[in-house]
């Protein structure tokens, strides 16, 4: 048995060339008739999964922020950092936006704390995100930046041509159409990637199309395999072209901390999500003294998550911590990312879990279970009561109407948890994974009282 | 052939798409069939060409088209596999049946397909691209979005690991 296994593999082709069907030209005609749309649940589920995975951190932060702050208003930090102690807590508002600058030519997500704006309500987040991006690194200095952030920020650059202005932004069906001024016409691939990554960080945006001075642009590729984008005015009508993150993944560094962004806040209980570009990348997190705290194997298709307890070990909450994650592919020299993040003390989750006896701790709802879910809608009790009254009790139904749960808990039972706008939490007890057969729906009020919604 | 090329460049997007579809559909179908099975391959191939139609402005010129199509197909199939894995994970939480049952490791029991399944996803894909799509390292690089050198190194390592699983006694 000295045959080369590779030759054996070649002979086991499950679909050899001679077995392949002719091209069904009717399918081609169907595709070209009208603006193409995603087909079937498969494609839609796939698109949703990509958003949850790629924008995983943002999703966690955004969907959790309202609930957390309502339960326990932001605790005043005990350490002395001007930007976090002097700002009023912005309850019920998105506290930060994330924009993408460049570090050593690769994308770097950077947090912009919106509380320094001190306006209520906040302006539209889409145009605001673009403005923050166009202003470039170092330009968000409403308050003195804490040392570790200022040092990291000083090493950032941007590829957006100077003087570029936003002329318009529309967001529909998951696609953002951005109209930029003439300066952007010769923009580099990195600049295009910065805009695409920044806008797709917004909830519900998966693709971005470009116009320059109102003229729709084709997003061309200079080389065959590696997608290197450039813009040129569209000549014929295939509509406004749009592009998603995956086609620009080569502009990511070997290791990218997607959430929290540089200078951003990690709330208690949240996970850090990391993306890699290399196959089989080993990620490691080490303490300042060199102790290995965590390591995991990551691939470009699946982000790695740093669990909360590792973060606790790295420095505890209520402090600035510099995450140092190293990635190396197949034994090659490692690439390191260092980002300062603020570890915010959050509501002690144990108080919640003691009132609902025996449930165990809450963990963020796994993003990879959220396929088919609607974007987050208004979280109020009435919406759930209506759903229950109409017989929609399976998690699949609730999720597709009311969005992804915020947490998951349960030992034995499978219990997704929704944080409601008024600060209460809704525990849905299911007999098993999959969310079929609701056993109970229990509402826990901010003051700790508990009420059962489904009376048999 | 240059005439064909020039005609292709000036044709309408619909005509260019039809030509591309007729020429490359079987290969894209094959790529999908080898990864998700023939039953699902038709849907996957249609999905790939739907993406292509949206991106007609960026399709490279020949001979770069097929690797580019495989790169699109790889993402479509990855999404499909991700959904399948999600379903498996859910199922795994209800049952206590251990996951994939591989034959006991031993030179006779383990065959090359089982060995392929035991490799990492990246190794598996690079081997399939070389063995089944019969791509050269430069083309594999175009599909995976890496340099030709990196593709050659990955292929070499993957072949080495495949051999290691099948012939453990040959390994140092």
Interface residues (C-beta under 8 A of the other chain):
Chain A: X1 X4 X5 X6 X8 X9 X10 X12 X13 X14 X15 X17 X19 X20 X21 X22 X23 X24 X25 X27 X28 X29 X31 X32 X36 X37 X38 X39 X40 X42 X43 X45 X46 X47 X49 X50 X218 X219 X220 X221 X223 X224 X225 X226 X227 X229 X234 X236 X237 X238 X241 X242 X246 X249 X250 X279 X280 X299 X301 X330 X368 X369 X371 X414 X432 X433 X434
Chain B: X12 X13 X14 X17 X18 X21 X22 X23 X24 X25 X26 X27 X29 X30 X33 X34 X38 X41 X43 X46 X47 X49 X50 X53 X54 X55 X56 X57 X58 X60 X61 X64 X65 X67 X68 X71 X75 X76 X78 X79 X80 X82 X83 X86 X89 X90 X91 X93 X94 X107 X112 X113 X115 X116 X120 X121 X122 X123 X127 X130 X131 X132 X139 X141 X142 X143 X144 X145 X154 X157 X159 X162 X163 X166 X167
